[in-house]
């Protein structure tokens, strides 16, 4: 199935089914994002950002949320 076919199928869903699809898709998207962050953290891609953030905190360059 092509992306265009998927788009048309999704657009044709009744509201209840679309809501169910959207909830599933949101959960899938969040899971994939979490997995990517996990891979990036394990591979060291985030080390520079972590170091910078810790340096900023140590230097007082932050604000509490």
Secondary structure in CASP SS format (residue, H / E / C, confidence):
PFRMAT SS
TARGET T0000
AUTHOR 0000-0000-0000
METHOD secondary structure of the structure
MODEL  1
X C 1.00
X C 1.00
X H 1.00
X H 1.00
X H 1.00
X H 1.00
X H 1.00
X H 1.00
X H 1.00
X H 1.00
X H 1.00
X C 1.00
X C 1.00
X C 1.00
X H 1.00
X H 1.00
X H 1.00
X H 1.00
X H 1.00
X H 1.00
X H 1.00
X H 1.00
X H 1.00
X H 1.00
X H 1.00
X H 1.00
X H 1.00
X H 1.00
X H 1.00
X H 1.00
X H 1.00
X H 1.00
X H 1.00
X H 1.00
X H 1.00
X H 1.00
X H 1.00
X H 1.00
X H 1.00
X H 1.00
X H 1.00
X H 1.00
X H 1.00
X C 1.00
X C 1.00
X C 1.00
X H 1.00
X H 1.00
X H 1.00
X H 1.00
X H 1.00
X H 1.00
X H 1.00
X H 1.00
X H 1.00
X H 1.00
X H 1.00
X H 1.00
X C 1.00
X C 1.00
X C 1.00
X C 1.00
X C 1.00
X C 1.00
X C 1.00
END
